[in-house]
Amino acid sequence: MNSEKQREAAPVPSHGRKTTGTTPRPGRPETEATRLPVGELAHDVRQERCGIVMDHQDGFVWLRPEGGGTEWTALPGDVRPLNVRERAETVMWAQVARANARSRGEVL
């Protein structure tokens, strides 16, 4: 019985194999904690564009322009949520664009 306890307490040699633990790999940012929720209005700082977060897939954030259009991908480190002022400006620009389209007869 004593030898069984010693076997349980003794560390198991890895024989040169890499172990997979729960600690993150060095040099790799933890993206789960900073992940923006789907539907959130965000700013892609690399492309200087704002869009709605559509999905998180294969290490990229998928964004779509607020008024619709073609989606694009961005790295999670390049995407940040908009602050209150930026949200207000984005809403204002969308309203102006809609009003201009209506005055040109493009939208009813």
N, C-alpha and C positions, 0 to 999 in steps of 0.2 A: 504494500500500500504506500509506503514511503517513496519507493522508486517511481510510482505513478504520479505522485505530486511533483516530483523533481522533473519528470518529463513534461508535464503541463507547464511548469514555470520556466523551463529552459527555452531560450530563443531558438527558433528554427533557422538553420543556415540557408541563405538564398542561393548559394552556389553560382554567384555571378549574374543571376537573373534580376531583371528590373522588377521592382514591386510596384503595384498600382495601389496607392493609398487614396485617401480623401483630400490630401493637400493639393492645391493647384500647382501646375507646373510653373517654374520661374519664367518671368518674361512674358507671361500671358495674362492679360487683364481679366478680371472677373466681370463678365458681362451680365450675368443674371441679376446682380444687385442694382445695376444702373439701367436696366432694360425699360424703355419707354412703353407705356401701354398702347395697345392697338386703338386707333381712333384719336390719339393725341396729336395736336398740331406741333410740329417740330421744325427746326432749322438745320439744314445741311450746311455746315460752315465751309466745307471744301468747295461746294458748287454755288454757294450763296443763294440757295433756294429754300423756300418754305414748302412744306407738304404735310400730309396726314400719314401717320404711321399705319401701314397696312398689314405688315407681317414681319417676323423675325425668322430668317431661314438661312442655313448654311453660313452663319457668321456675318450676315449682312442684315441691314434694316431696309425694308422695302417701303418707299415713300411714293405718294401720289399727289399731284398738285391739288390744291383745295377746290378749285372749280372743275376738276376732272382733267383727264389727259393721261399721258403715258407715264407709267410708274418708272422709278429709277432706284438703284441700290446705292447704299452708302455704308461705310464702316461704322460700327456702333460708337467709336470714339469721335467721329465727325458729326454726330447728330446730338442736338441738345434741345430741351423743351423751350418753348417761347415764354418770355416773361409777359406780364400783364400789358405793358406798353406795346410790345411787338405784336401781341394778339390784337389789340385795338387798331393798330396801324394796318394789319393784314385784313381785318374785317372792313375797315374804311376803304382800302384799295379795292377790295372785292365789290363793295357797294358802288364805288365810282365806276368801275369797269362795267357793272351791270347797267347803271344809268346811262353810260355812254352807248352801250350796245342797244338799249331801248330807244335812245334818241336817233340812232342810225336806222331804226326799223328792223334790227336783227332779232330782237327779243320783244315779245308782247308784254 
